[in-house]
């Protein structure tokens, strides 16, 4: 039996943050699948592993724990798998990075596709995306991040902040080369960190599995199609 069950759509998007932390820690998990997720969402809250409006949901079978909401799941995994900084401030900052990553992908999908991207909307949004990227760059700078070494919050080994950062930016870059060019320009330290961490064997293997399982899809639907249209890819 797998260590965990993950309820997330057959896409990378925010579910990939949870997959990446599990993969880095060498844990096994079962993907519940789209049909099971849809059934739970249409059913009674009392039948859900954890109350949720939308996935991800993670079930830790060994501990009999079920959680929804990406930052809560990553906090739990970070605590139980030893992937968080030792100080309260450091742990809070790590989860702040996760929350920022969640916000970035929400903004890139215009709040789940409430609107579609147009050239005008993208032109107006790009400065805001660059500002988001600068948050990572400044955070890393303050903790001694270098282009060829170091971690986002310092420390001797990657933690959840590094894993989520790498997953956020490299997954987007691999699907949208235009976004990679913006990141390289605006946040070169972050881009280098992301590629270093993403190249670690567990995360490289996860990315390869994602390419095989999900193809070119990132978030899916009309919103992804509109994003590809404005980015030319």
Backbone torsions as a table, in degrees:
resi	resn	phi	psi	omega
1	UNK	NA	140.6	178.2
2	UNK	-67.3	156.2	177.9
3	UNK	-65.6	-34.5	-172.9
4	UNK	-139.6	161.2	164.8
5	UNK	-119.9	130.8	178.6
6	UNK	-110.9	127.0	172.3
7	UNK	-100.4	103.6	173.0
8	UNK	-154.3	152.2	-179.0
9	UNK	-60.4	162.6	178.4
10	UNK	-77.6	64.9	-178.8
11	UNK	-150.8	160.7	171.7
12	UNK	-72.2	-82.5	177.7
13	UNK	39.9	-139.6	-172.7
14	UNK	-72.6	-23.0	176.6
15	UNK	-62.3	-24.9	-178.6
16	UNK	-68.1	-24.7	175.8
17	UNK	-61.9	-46.2	-179.1
18	UNK	-67.6	-44.8	178.5
19	UNK	-57.5	-40.8	-176.4
20	UNK	-66.1	-41.9	178.6
21	UNK	-64.1	-43.5	177.9
22	UNK	-62.4	-44.9	-178.9
23	UNK	-63.1	-45.2	-179.9
24	UNK	-58.8	-38.1	-178.1
25	UNK	-81.8	-0.4	178.2
26	UNK	75.2	24.3	-179.1
27	UNK	-91.8	155.4	176.8
28	UNK	-106.4	148.4	178.3
29	UNK	-148.9	158.4	176.0
30	UNK	-108.8	134.1	174.1
31	UNK	-84.2	120.0	-176.3
32	UNK	-64.7	-34.1	177.6
33	UNK	98.2	155.9	-174.5
34	UNK	-62.3	-39.3	-177.5
35	UNK	-64.3	-42.5	179.3
36	UNK	-65.1	-39.2	178.6
37	UNK	-63.8	-48.0	-179.4
38	UNK	-60.7	-39.7	179.5
39	UNK	-63.8	-44.3	178.5
40	UNK	-63.3	-43.5	-178.1
41	UNK	-64.9	-30.0	-179.9
42	UNK	-87.0	-9.8	-175.2
43	UNK	-97.2	-162.2	-177.4
44	UNK	-80.7	143.6	178.4
45	UNK	-59.2	-35.9	-177.7
46	UNK	-64.3	-17.1	179.5
47	UNK	-94.1	-3.4	179.7
48	UNK	-78.8	146.1	174.3
49	UNK	-57.9	-40.3	171.9
50	UNK	-145.0	141.4	179.2
51	UNK	-56.9	129.0	-179.5
52	UNK	-151.9	147.3	175.1
53	UNK	-90.4	-34.6	176.5
54	UNK	-154.8	155.0	-179.2
55	UNK	-70.2	163.5	17.5
56	UNK	-85.3	154.5	167.3
57	UNK	-130.5	136.5	178.9
58	UNK	-122.5	133.3	173.7
59	UNK	-111.8	122.0	174.5
60	UNK	-96.1	104.6	-173.1
61	UNK	-69.1	-36.9	-178.4
62	UNK	-65.3	-35.1	-177.8
63	UNK	-99.4	-4.7	-177.1
64	UNK	56.1	49.5	-179.3
65	UNK	-123.1	137.1	174.0
66	UNK	-131.3	135.2	-175.8
67	UNK	-138.8	148.9	169.7
68	UNK	-118.9	174.3	-178.5
69	UNK	75.0	121.1	-173.5
70	UNK	-54.7	-51.2	-178.9
71	UNK	-60.4	-37.3	178.9
72	UNK	-65.6	-42.0	179.1
73	UNK	-63.6	-46.2	-178.4
74	UNK	-67.3	-36.5	174.9
75	UNK	-60.0	-46.5	-179.9
76	UNK	-61.2	-47.8	179.7
77	UNK	-63.9	-41.2	178.5
78	UNK	-60.2	-42.3	179.6
79	UNK	-67.6	-45.7	-173.4
80	UNK	-80.1	-21.3	-178.0
81	UNK	-107.2	5.2	175.7
82	UNK	69.8	40.3	-176.2
83	UNK	-117.3	21.2	177.9
84	UNK	-116.4	153.9	174.4
85	UNK	-59.4	162.8	-175.1
86	UNK	-79.4	-27.8	-174.8
87	UNK	-91.0	153.6	175.5
88	UNK	-57.0	-41.8	179.4
89	UNK	-64.1	-40.7	179.2
90	UNK	-65.4	-40.6	178.3
91	UNK	-65.2	-41.8	178.4
92	UNK	-63.1	-40.5	-179.9
93	UNK	-66.0	-37.6	178.1
94	UNK	-61.6	-43.3	-179.8
95	UNK	-73.3	-27.8	173.0
96	UNK	-61.9	-39.8	177.0
97	UNK	-61.4	-42.7	178.8
98	UNK	-62.7	-44.1	179.3
99	UNK	-63.5	-39.3	176.9
100	UNK	-62.9	-41.6	178.8
101	UNK	-61.9	-41.1	176.4
102	UNK	-60.4	-42.7	-179.9
103	UNK	-65.5	-39.6	-179.0
104	UNK	-60.6	-46.4	-178.2
105	UNK	-72.2	-28.5	173.2
106	UNK	-63.2	-43.3	-179.0
107	UNK	-69.1	-35.1	178.8
108	UNK	-69.5	-18.5	175.5
109	UNK	-106.5	15.9	178.4
110	UNK	48.5	54.9	177.2
111	UNK	57.3	53.4	176.2
112	UNK	73.8	25.5	176.1
113	UNK	83.5	26.9	175.9
114	UNK	-63.8	-29.4	172.1
115	UNK	-132.9	166.9	174.4
116	UNK	-104.8	154.8	177.8
117	UNK	-72.0	139.4	168.2
118	UNK	-125.4	165.8	179.0
119	UNK	-58.3	-39.6	-179.7
120	UNK	-65.8	-45.3	179.9
121	UNK	-62.1	-40.3	-179.5
122	UNK	-66.7	-42.2	179.0
123	UNK	-58.9	-40.2	179.2
124	UNK	-71.7	-29.4	-176.1
125	UNK	-84.5	-29.1	-171.8
126	UNK	-55.1	-41.6	176.7
127	UNK	-59.5	-34.6	177.9
128	UNK	-68.0	-39.9	176.5
129	UNK	-62.2	-42.5	177.4
130	UNK	-61.0	-38.2	177.5
131	UNK	-64.5	-42.7	175.2
132	UNK	-56.0	-47.1	-179.9
133	UNK	-59.3	-36.5	-178.9
134	UNK	-66.3	-23.8	176.4
135	UNK	-61.9	-45.2	178.2
136	UNK	-64.2	-43.1	-177.2
137	UNK	-62.7	-43.8	-179.0
138	UNK	-70.9	-38.5	177.0
139	UNK	-59.8	-47.2	178.5
140	UNK	-62.6	-43.5	179.6
141	UNK	-57.8	-41.6	-178.4
142	UNK	-68.0	-18.3	-178.7
143	UNK	-113.1	20.4	171.5
144	UNK	82.7	18.1	179.8
145	UNK	-66.3	133.4	176.2
146	UNK	-116.8	168.3	-177.2
147	UNK	-67.4	-28.1	-176.8
148	UNK	-115.1	2.3	-177.1
149	UNK	-159.0	166.4	175.5
150	UNK	95.2	172.2	-179.9
151	UNK	-129.9	163.1	-171.4
152	UNK	-57.8	-40.7	-178.1
153	UNK	-111.8	24.1	-174.8
154	UNK	78.2	-157.0	178.7
155	UNK	85.4	165.4	-173.6
156	UNK	-90.4	-16.7	-175.9
157	UNK	-143.4	159.6	178.3
158	UNK	-61.7	142.3	173.5
159	UNK	-121.5	-169.7	-176.2
160	UNK	-61.1	-32.4	179.2
161	UNK	-62.8	-42.1	178.6
162	UNK	-68.9	-42.1	-177.3
163	UNK	-65.3	-45.2	179.3
164	UNK	-68.4	-39.8	177.1
165	UNK	-58.8	-49.4	-179.2
166	UNK	-62.0	-41.1	-179.1
167	UNK	-66.7	-43.6	178.5
168	UNK	-56.4	-58.0	-168.3
169	UNK	-80.2	-36.0	-179.2
170	UNK	-75.7	-34.3	177.0
171	UNK	-64.7	-43.2	177.0
172	UNK	-65.2	-43.4	-178.3
173	UNK	-63.4	-38.8	-179.1
174	UNK	-68.1	-28.5	180.0
175	UNK	-92.7	-26.5	-176.3
176	UNK	-136.7	88.5	-178.2
177	UNK	-54.7	-30.2	179.4
178	UNK	-62.8	-34.2	177.9
179	UNK	-70.8	-34.2	176.4
180	UNK	-62.8	-40.2	179.1
181	UNK	-63.3	-39.6	178.2
182	UNK	-65.4	-43.1	180.0
183	UNK	-63.3	-43.9	179.2
184	UNK	-59.6	-37.1	-179.2
185	UNK	-74.3	-44.5	-171.9
186	UNK	-87.5	-33.3	-171.3
187	UNK	-142.7	68.5	-175.5
188	UNK	-63.7	-33.6	177.4
189	UNK	-65.0	-42.2	179.7
190	UNK	-65.7	-41.8	178.4
191	UNK	-61.4	-43.5	-179.4
192	UNK	-66.9	-44.4	176.7
193	UNK	-57.8	-45.5	-177.1
194	UNK	-60.2	-43.8	179.9
195	UNK	-68.4	-37.2	178.3
196	UNK	-62.5	-47.9	-177.0
197	UNK	-69.9	-41.3	-179.7
198	UNK	-64.4	-22.4	-179.8
199	UNK	-81.9	-8.6	176.5
200	UNK	-60.9	139.6	-170.9
201	UNK	-49.8	-44.6	-179.1
202	UNK	-64.2	-36.8	-178.0
203	UNK	-79.5	-34.0	174.9
204	UNK	-64.1	-39.9	178.3
205	UNK	-66.5	-39.0	177.6
206	UNK	-62.1	-43.8	179.3
207	UNK	-62.1	-39.7	178.4
208	UNK	-64.9	-40.9	176.8
209	UNK	-63.0	-41.3	179.6
210	UNK	-62.8	-40.6	178.3
211	UNK	-63.0	-39.5	179.8
212	UNK	-70.2	-38.8	-174.5
213	UNK	-81.9	-37.0	-170.5
214	UNK	-114.7	-7.2	179.6
215	UNK	62.4	-133.4	-177.8
216	UNK	-84.5	-6.4	-174.4
217	UNK	-67.9	139.4	175.3
218	UNK	-115.2	-67.0	175.4
219	UNK	-113.7	-17.4	175.5
220	UNK	82.8	170.7	171.8
221	UNK	75.0	-170.5	-178.1
222	UNK	-65.6	-31.1	-177.8
223	UNK	-67.6	-38.7	176.1
224	UNK	-65.8	-40.2	179.0
225	UNK	-61.1	-40.4	-179.9
226	UNK	-70.1	-34.3	177.3
227	UNK	-66.7	-42.5	177.8
228	UNK	-62.7	-35.3	-179.3
229	UNK	-64.7	-44.6	-177.8
230	UNK	-75.8	-24.4	-179.4
231	UNK	-94.9	-5.7	176.7
232	UNK	72.9	32.7	179.9
233	UNK	-156.5	NA	NA
